[in-house]
Amino acid sequence: MKAHLLLLADSRLPAGGHAHSGGLEPAVTAGAVKDVAGLAVFLRGRLATSGLTAAGLAAAACAHAQTCDHAWERLDAEADARTPSPAQRRASRAQGRSLLRAARTTWTHPALDTLAAAVREPHHPIVLGASAAAGGGTPRDAASITACGAITGPASAAVRLLGLDPLAVHRTLAELAPAVDEIAAEAAAATGDWAALPASSAPVLDLYAELHLRAEPRLFES
């Protein structure tokens, strides 16, 4: 992976990722995650469901960005169909909007311009895949960054929400690294037929997202 692609996996990227917990905050509120062991279960489940789905979309977007086809609306519609929760759709589009602005400032690439022109607020994994292509990355790179982000974001939120030992949390992330590689490989292998992209569901995360909208107070947007 090219070094500058690591910018897309950096939490300091000004794309709004720090404001989202990936469903971890409502899981904590519900009592489903209380400690590092519970966090590990949550992260593994998120990676295998919404993480796989997002990684597949990002890989497809990266592959699409390398063509002359401008049919971004179709791929964005595939992302919409895989995001049944209205709250999660809003969160994904908000993050996508922020990431697209940051990516277009960082890289000059026609795919980013055509995506911005075609979809007013594209879904986050679509933008991430296009951004990876703009940085010279491959679909596998896009899938890896997306799969990794599916667990690092909630893990970071867990430290703030539960006061967990950061070293123990990062050990958990390291133990999940082989699973991240497996998910990325699976996602990157299915970029040809958009209708056949991964569509793993996480109904509990969908429910948490809707409940979180009405939660007060809350530290994260999602």
Beta strands, then each sheet from edge to edge (+ up, - down):
end
